[in-house]
């Protein structure tokens, strides 16, 4: 029988007044915990400490909140343009709740990745834990070899869920442009891929395409993909061919011409590939003479039917259907909005220098800020600190 769960994500001290004025109900038959031991000093990365039943109900409420909540903890205001909104979160505890709700979405399928200390090598290496919800499938814990001292993992991608199969491959991108592969149940050593510095975008993330059976990462210019087959240590390149953009988009490109951009590749559960272009710029706060990097816009391109191994046709789109895309300092991923209460279809959820949601239908970018107008951010998620 289902029971009402009020956990750390929606604890009464923080959300009592918010939930009182909504029809939100949180039902679940189980609750989840990360299983991390905070007293274990060999574990230096703890992405989350609990998993709520429906983490995005809080985000959904904030997105649909009127100009100001009755308790004054949330205020929504238009920003520079009608398509930019800023949500001011004035309560410190609520700020943490929103941070957790946004970042918990990046922990999927019962997967957990940490750093562990390898006594024999006197260094750190990644550890991957897979705890399936199906009790018939046994848990898997895999400890990968240590990485060179001073390395910092930016993103990690896998060819499949962790299985005891010699064909399972783990890829990591270190800060910069270094790519390395490891076959945990094969030779179990890191194979450094020789790439030219300009062949990998240092701010983009490694991803694995289940359909193509390849690792991908956009190049620095964003018009090609650096690709790695599972059984090759030599990178290749796939060219993007972009279809003509609608005339209505030209002005939007002019508006973001001075923005920085990162490119992220993501694959839907049905195997459709999307290229997400993330635009941001520095915004100066004259009150305290600081700069904040803020998101301005996203553009999405879907893979067309004329694509093949060495060339992918990409078509501009403003409609990804029931899907939601998550981008941040990790492998981007895509899920149906119907898979979790509170998720909004045709939206992009982003974390990093700032947190927020971009609605592709209305082209509205909603960013979350603290009460003193500082963007809500969590730069250490899910980056791993340098290895000592």
C-alpha positions in Angstrom: 0.0 0.0 0.0 1.4 3.4 -0.9 2.3 5.8 1.9 2.9 9.5 2.0 6.6 10.4 2.0 7.9 13.7 3.3 11.6 13.3 3.1 14.6 15.7 3.0 13.4 17.1 -0.4 10.1 18.1 1.0 10.6 18.4 4.7 7.9 20.2 6.7 10.3 22.9 8.0 11.1 24.1 4.5 8.0 23.3 2.3 5.1 23.3 4.7 3.8 26.7 3.6 4.5 26.0 -0.1 2.7 22.7 -0.2 -0.2 23.9 1.8 -1.3 26.1 -1.1 -1.0 23.4 -3.8 -2.5 20.1 -4.7 0.8 18.4 -4.6 0.7 14.9 -3.1 3.8 12.7 -2.8 3.0 9.0 -2.9 5.5 6.2 -3.1 5.8 2.7 -1.9 9.5 3.0 -1.2 12.1 5.6 -0.4 15.7 5.5 -1.5 19.0 6.4 0.0 22.4 6.6 -1.7 24.0 4.1 0.6 27.0 6.4 1.0 28.9 6.3 4.2 29.7 9.9 5.3 32.3 8.6 7.8 34.3 6.8 5.1 37.2 9.2 4.4 38.2 7.4 1.2 35.0 8.6 -0.5 35.4 12.2 -1.5 32.4 12.6 -3.8 28.9 12.2 -2.6 26.4 13.3 -5.3 23.3 12.9 -3.2 22.3 11.6 0.2 18.7 10.7 -0.5 16.4 10.1 -3.4 12.9 11.6 -3.0 9.9 9.9 -4.5 9.1 12.7 -7.0 11.9 15.3 -6.9 10.6 17.5 -9.6 7.3 18.4 -8.1 9.0 21.2 -6.2 10.6 22.5 -9.4 7.2 22.3 -11.2 5.6 24.3 -8.4 8.2 27.0 -8.6 7.9 27.2 -12.4 4.1 27.7 -12.1 4.3 29.9 -9.0 2.6 33.3 -9.2 4.8 36.4 -8.9 5.3 35.8 -5.2 4.5 33.0 -2.8 2.3 33.8 0.2 5.2 33.3 2.6 7.6 35.5 0.7 10.2 32.8 0.2 9.9 32.8 -3.6 9.5 35.8 -5.9 9.4 35.5 -9.7 10.2 38.4 -11.9 10.9 39.1 -15.6 14.5 39.6 -16.3 16.0 41.4 -19.3 13.4 40.3 -21.9 9.9 38.8 -21.8 11.5 35.4 -22.5 13.8 35.5 -19.4 12.5 35.0 -15.9 14.3 35.0 -12.6 13.1 33.1 -9.5 14.5 34.6 -6.3 14.7 32.0 -3.5 15.1 33.9 -0.3 15.1 30.9 2.1 18.5 29.2 2.6 17.0 25.8 3.3 14.7 26.0 0.3 17.7 26.9 -1.8 19.3 23.6 -0.8 16.1 21.7 -1.6 16.0 23.2 -5.1 19.7 22.3 -5.6 19.1 18.8 -4.5 15.9 18.4 -6.6 17.8 19.6 -9.8 20.9 17.5 -9.2 19.2 14.3 -8.1 17.9 13.9 -11.6 21.5 13.1 -12.8 21.6 10.0 -10.7 19.8 7.3 -12.8 19.2 3.6 -12.9 20.6 2.9 -9.5 24.0 4.1 -10.6 26.5 5.8 -8.3 30.0 6.9 -9.1 32.5 7.9 -6.4 36.2 8.2 -6.0 38.0 5.6 -3.9 41.5 5.5 -2.5 43.7 2.7 -3.8 46.1 1.8 -1.1 48.4 -0.2 -3.4 48.8 2.7 -5.8 48.5 5.5 -3.2 46.1 7.2 -5.5 42.4 7.7 -6.3 40.3 6.0 -9.0 36.7 5.9 -9.9 34.3 3.3 -8.4 31.0 2.5 -10.1 28.2 1.0 -8.1 25.0 -0.4 -9.8 22.1 -1.2 -7.5 19.2 -2.4 -9.7 15.7 -1.9 -8.5 15.0 -5.5 -9.7 15.8 -7.7 -6.7 16.6 -10.6 -9.2 19.6 -8.7 -10.5 22.6 -8.7 -8.2 24.4 -5.5 -7.3 27.7 -4.7 -9.1 30.6 -2.8 -7.6 33.5 -2.1 -10.0 36.7 -0.4 -8.9 38.6 1.1 -11.8 42.4 1.7 -11.9 43.8 4.9 -10.5 44.2 7.9 -12.8 47.4 10.0 -12.9 48.0 12.3 -10.0 46.5 15.7 -10.6 43.8 14.4 -13.0 40.3 15.8 -12.7 37.4 13.8 -14.2 34.9 16.1 -16.0 32.5 13.5 -17.3 32.1 9.7 -17.4 30.2 7.6 -19.9 29.6 3.8 -20.2 28.7 1.6 -23.1 25.9 0.0 -21.0 24.7 -0.4 -17.5 27.5 -2.1 -15.4 27.4 -5.8 -16.2 30.0 -8.6 -15.8 30.8 -8.6 -19.5 34.2 -8.2 -21.1 32.6 -5.9 -23.7 31.6 -3.3 -21.1 33.6 -0.1 -21.7 33.9 3.0 -19.5 35.1 6.3 -20.9 36.3 9.3 -19.0 37.0 12.8 -20.1 39.5 14.7 -18.0 39.4 18.4 -17.6 40.9 19.7 -20.8 40.8 17.3 -23.8 42.2 14.0 -22.5 40.0 11.0 -23.2 40.7 7.6 -21.7 38.9 4.2 -22.0 38.9 1.2 -19.7 37.4 -2.3 -20.1 36.7 -3.3 -16.4 36.4 -7.0 -17.1 39.1 -7.2 -19.7 42.6 -5.7 -19.3 41.2 -3.3 -16.7 43.7 -0.5 -17.4 43.3 3.0 -18.7 44.0 3.5 -22.4 44.8 7.1 -23.2 43.3 8.2 -26.6 45.7 10.4 -28.6 43.7 13.4 -29.6 44.7 16.8 -30.9 43.8 19.6 -28.4 41.5 21.2 -31.0 39.6 18.0 -31.7 37.7 18.0 -28.4 35.7 20.8 -26.9 37.2 21.2 -23.4 33.8 22.3 -22.0 31.6 19.6 -23.7 31.0 16.1 -22.3 31.6 12.6 -23.4 28.6 10.5 -24.2 27.9 7.0 -25.5 25.4 6.3 -28.3 23.7 3.0 -27.8 22.4 3.1 -31.3 25.8 3.7 -33.0 27.9 1.8 -30.4 30.3 4.7 -30.2 31.5 7.3 -27.8 31.0 10.9 -29.0 32.2 14.3 -28.0 31.7 17.5 -30.0 34.8 19.2 -31.4 35.9 22.7 -30.5 34.2 24.3 -33.5 30.9 22.4 -33.0 30.6 21.2 -36.6 32.1 17.7 -36.1 32.1 14.9 -33.6 35.2 13.2 -32.3 34.1 9.5 -32.1 35.6 6.3 -30.6 34.5 2.8 -31.5 34.4 0.2 -28.7 37.3 -1.7 -30.2 39.5 1.1 -31.5 42.0 3.4 -29.8 42.2 5.8 -32.7 39.6 8.5 -32.8 37.7 9.3 -35.9 35.4 12.2 -36.9 31.8 12.6 -38.0 30.8 15.7 -39.8 27.6 17.6 -39.0 25.5 18.8 -42.0 23.0 21.4 -40.7 19.8 22.0 -42.7 18.9 25.6 -43.4 17.6 27.4 -40.4 14.1 29.0 -40.4 14.3 32.7 -41.1 12.6 33.4 -37.7 15.8 32.0 -36.0 18.2 34.5 -37.6 17.5 37.3 -35.2 17.8 34.9 -32.2 21.3 34.0 -33.4 22.2 37.6 -33.7 21.1 38.1 -30.1 23.5 35.4 -28.8 26.4 36.3 -31.1 28.4 37.6 -28.2 27.6 34.6 -25.9 29.8 31.7 -25.1 28.5 28.3 -26.2 29.0 24.7 -25.3 27.7 21.7 -27.4 26.1 18.6 -25.8 25.1 15.4 -27.6 22.2 13.4 -26.1 20.3 10.3 -27.2 16.7 9.7 -26.5 15.4 6.3 -25.1 14.3 5.4 -28.7 17.8 6.2 -30.1 17.1 9.6 -31.6 20.2 11.9 -31.4 19.9 15.5 -30.4 22.6 18.2 -30.4 22.0 20.9 -27.7 23.7 24.3 -28.0 23.9 26.1 -24.7 24.5 29.8 -24.8 25.5 31.9 -21.8 27.2 35.2 -21.0 28.9 37.1 -18.2 26.6 39.5 -16.3 28.1 42.1 -14.1 26.7 42.9 -10.7 27.5 46.5 -10.1 26.5 46.4 -6.4 29.4 44.2 -5.4 31.6 44.4 -8.6 31.3 40.7 -9.4 30.7 38.7 -12.6 28.1 35.9 -12.9 27.9 33.5 -15.9 24.2 33.2 -16.8 22.3 31.1 -19.3 20.6 33.0 -22.1 19.3 30.4 -24.6 19.3 26.9 -25.9 19.1 25.7 -29.5 18.3 22.0 -30.3 19.0 20.0 -33.5 17.7 16.5 -34.1 19.4 13.9 -36.3 17.8 13.6 -39.7 17.2 10.5 -41.8 20.0 11.2 -44.2 22.6 10.6 -41.6 25.3 7.9 -41.9 28.5 6.8 -40.2 30.7 9.7 -41.4 28.1 12.4 -41.6 25.0 13.4 -39.6 22.3 15.6 -40.9 21.0 17.9 -38.1 17.7 19.7 -38.3 16.7 22.6 -36.1 13.8 21.8 -33.9 11.7 23.5 -31.2 9.7 20.4 -30.4 11.2 17.3 -28.8 7.7 16.1 -27.8 7.2 14.5 -24.4 11.0 14.4 -23.8 13.1 16.4 -21.2 16.8 17.0 -21.7 19.2 17.3 -18.8 22.5 19.1 -19.3 25.2 20.0 -16.8 28.7 19.0 -15.8 28.1 15.4 -16.7 26.9 13.3 -19.6 23.7 14.8 -20.9 20.6 12.5 -20.9 17.0 12.5 -22.0 13.9 11.0 -20.5 10.1 11.1 -21.2 8.4 13.8 -19.1 5.7 11.2 -18.3 8.4 9.1 -16.5 8.3 11.3 -13.4 5.6 13.5 -11.9 6.6 17.2 -12.0 8.7 17.0 -15.2 7.6 19.4 -17.9 7.7 18.1 -21.6 9.7 19.9 -24.3 12.0 21.4 -21.7 15.7 21.5 -20.9 16.8 21.3 -17.2 20.3 22.7 -16.7 22.8 22.8 -13.8 26.2 24.3 -13.3 27.1 28.0 -13.3 23.4 28.5 -12.8 20.3 26.3 -12.4 17.1 26.6 -14.3 14.7 25.4 -16.9 14.4 26.3 -20.6 11.0 25.9 -22.2 11.5 25.1 -26.0 7.8 25.8 -26.7 7.8 29.4 -25.4 11.6 29.9 -25.6 11.5 31.1 -22.0 14.6 30.7 -19.8 13.8 30.5 -16.1 16.9 30.8 -13.8 17.0 30.3 -10.1 18.8 32.8 -7.9 19.3 33.4 -4.2 17.7 36.3 -2.5 20.7 38.5 -3.1 20.5 37.9 -6.9 23.4 35.5 -7.0 22.7 32.6 -9.5 21.9 29.3 -7.8 24.9 27.1 -8.7 26.8 24.1 -7.7 30.1 24.0 -9.6 31.4 20.9 -7.9 28.6 18.7 -9.2 29.4 16.3 -10.6 33.0 17.2 -11.2 35.5 15.2 -9.2 38.3 17.1 -7.4 41.9 16.7 -8.6 43.4 13.3 -7.7 46.3 13.5 -5.2 
